[in-house]
Amino acid sequence: MSVEYLASVVSGMWLTVAILAGGYARTRNRSAWAWFLLTAVFGPIAAFLLVVWPPVVRAPRS
């Protein structure tokens, strides 16, 4: 396995995790764009924090 192939596979997986984290953040009432960027930079650590932290509870509008 060449280094170029391994680098492209890891980069693809990293980007895929970032996209999935952005989508999952939206279901937990968090900013999808911000969590996509956080996961793109910090990787699995940010994705782990997104899963572990409780969802944001928003006050109902009156």
C-alpha positions as a printed Julia matrix, in Angstrom:
62×3 Matrix{Float64}:
   0.0    0.0    0.0
   1.51   3.29  -1.08
   1.61   6.42   1.04
  -0.37   8.39  -1.56
  -3.2    5.86  -1.49
  -3.28   5.77   2.3
  -3.31   9.58   2.5
  -6.25   9.82   0.12
  -8.22   7.15   2.03
  -7.62   8.84   5.39
  -8.51  12.26   3.96
 -11.72  10.88   2.5
 -12.69   9.26   5.77
 -11.89  12.47   7.7
 -14.11  14.52   5.38
 -16.88  11.93   5.58
 -16.85  12.06   9.39
 -16.99  15.87   9.23
 -20.02  15.8    6.92
 -21.8   13.25   9.11
 -21.05  15.29  12.24
 -22.58  18.37  10.6
 -25.75  16.46   9.83
 -25.91  14.95  13.3
 -25.37  18.37  14.9
 -28.52  19.63  13.22
 -30.55  16.87  14.89
 -29.22  17.99  18.28
 -30.16  21.68  17.73
 -26.58  22.75  17.11
 -25.02  24.6   14.19
 -24.28  22.12  11.4
 -21.74  24.4    9.73
 -19.81  25.09  12.95
 -19.65  21.4   13.88
 -18.6   20.48  10.34
 -15.68  22.89  10.62
 -14.8   21.77  14.15
 -14.76  18.14  13.07
 -12.77  18.95   9.93
 -10.1   20.58  12.09
 -10.13  18.42  15.23
 -11.45  15.2   13.74
 -12.85  12.39  15.85
 -12.34  14.34  19.09
 -14.93  16.93  18.03
 -17.28  14.21  16.77
 -16.97  12.43  20.12
 -17.82  15.64  21.99
 -20.85  16.18  19.76
 -22.17  12.73  20.62
 -21.43  12.94  24.37
 -22.73  16.45  25.1
 -26.49  16.73  25.69
 -28.62  18.37  23.0
 -29.41  22.06  23.21
 -32.88  22.68  24.6
 -34.41  25.74  23.03
 -37.13  27.72  24.76
 -40.47  27.61  22.95
 -41.4   30.79  21.12
 -44.49  32.58  22.3
